[in-house]
Amino acid sequence: MFAAVTLLLFKTLTCHTDIVLEMKKRILVFLATLFSSIACFAQNWKIGDVFTQEGITFKVVGYCLVTDPRDTLLNASTFYDAGELMVTNVSDALTDVVIPVAVGRYQVIGLTDSLFYGKTYNRVWLPELEFIGNSAFENAKIKSGTLVVHNVKRVGEFAFHNIDARLCFDVSKPVAFVKIISSNTARYTQKQQQPKGGVVCHVRSVGHLASSPYWGYEVAGQDKFFKKCVSEAYNGDKEWIERPLTIIHTDLRYCKKNFRTMPGAQKGFEIRAKVRLSKSMEKNFPWGRLNAEYEKQSYYEVYVKKKRKTVVYDTFKPVADQNVKEGWHLNFGDKDGEVSFTLKGKRIKRGRK
């Protein structure tokens, strides 16, 4: 009798212990995710910085200062770092891969060379991108059977060479398939192989893919067939199928690149934060050097309303004006040195050099 009671008590305690351990595990996972997201959003990255989140490694390739979308310069509480990211590595430990649209205030714009080269994943989800690097998906295998590529501006050489999946293009804009200039002529004697699952195109204009090495292969413009391909790519998972492909303005709370002193007023000025790609990178991706060389230069267009004149500056340093309760002292650097704008209440004056 005593042995039976002891055994029952032991089983009960063990059961409760397992429940407690499971609860602790879930709490720890939740807290780790929470603190990770908070730290990530609070982080101010600059050009060239590299960080990893949920098995995906990013490099900052573009940077600028932004304000809260609800603010003008006169009532802005602060300025925030924002920028653009390139994916440089994906962990082999992942089963499914979701390339995010953005991380905090930093938008994901491209995939580096050989990112998925020879790797195998169940599903891969991509947002709309500016570029996909050389050999990004070469010899890769997608177990779901389909890789969907939405609007992308430029695609490197051999990006989908011999991919073990159906390649499904969904584009409403022209896609440029970049030709690489290289001394490695042996590499370019190869003919780019069609994806093993075929090529499907869902386009407004077939000519958008005229530069594709797969030009002339299967084309399907019907929505029903395309939706079937997407469903197969994501195993019918609605969360994946309905995921937004681009930045929704409200998603990035502090991401206003165009801001002004007094909306609608004749006086004052507007600032447009922008980034540009260096001329050497506009047409070609340097084979094997995309990681090291792909960066954008930030610049700021200042439109003076009264003079109807736009001036471009490479640097922009806003500093809170200590002399007034509201307002900013804005420093713009140019070839001649520093030009200052000081905001005081509603009056805007151009400071002396």
C-alpha positions, 0 to 999 in steps of 0.5 A: 500500500505504502509503495503504491502511494509513493509511486502515485505521489512520484508520478504526480510530482513528475507530471507537475515538474514537466508542466512547470519546466515546459511553462518555464521554457515557453516563458524563456523563449517568449522573453528572449524573443521580446528582448531580441526584438526590442534590442533590434528595433532600438539598434542604430546601425550604420553603413557596413554593420553586420548583424544576425537575427533568427538565423539570417545575417544582414549587412547595412548597405544604405543609411539615412536619418528619418523622422516620425511620419506624424511630425514636421521638423517644428514638432519632431521629437527626434531624428532616427536612423534608417537604412537598407539591408542586404542578406549575406547569409542564411543558417543551414539549421533553418527548415523554412526561410522567410526573408523579411521585408524590413528589420525595424526601420531598415528595409531589405533590398537584396540577396548577396552572391551564392546565398542559397547555393547548393542548400536545401530548404522546405520553403523560401519566401521572398519580398519584393527586392532591388536585386538578387545576386550572382548564383544566389539560388544555383543548385539549390533545392526547394522541397515545396517544389516552387520558388516565387520571385516577385518584383525584382529590379536586377538579377545576377548571372546564374542566379537560378542556374539548375535550381531544383524547383519550379521558378515562378516569376510574378512581375509587373515591372521590367526585370534586368538580368545582369551580364557580368564582365569577368576574366573567368571565361570558362564560367561563361561557356556554360549555358544557364540551365532551366530550373528543373521544375520549369519556368512560370511567368505571371506578368502584365507584359511578357516583355518584362522578362525579355532579358531573361536567360529562360526567355521562350520557356513556359509562360502562364498569365492566368491568375488561377494557375499563378495562385496555384503555384503560390499555394504549392510554394508555401504548402497552402499556408495562408500566413505565407500566401498573404504576407505583405511583399512591400513596406506598409507605411504604418509598419515602420513607425519612424520612417519618414524620408521626406519632411518639411518645416511648415506643410503648405507654407510658402516659406521654409524648406523641405528635406528629402533623405535619399541614397544612391548606388555608385556608378560602378555598380549600376550595370554590373555585379562584381562576381564574388565581391558583392558582399564587400563592394555593394554600398549606397551613398546617402544624400539630402535634397533641401528644397527652399520654397521661397527660392524654388531651388533644390540644393544637394548635401552629403551630410546632415546633422540635426541638433536640438536647439537649446535656446528655444523649447521647440526647434532644431539646428540643422547642419548641412555640409557642402563643398564650401563648408557648412551651411546652417539652418536654425528653426525657432518656433514658426520662423525659419532663418538661414544661418551664417556660414 
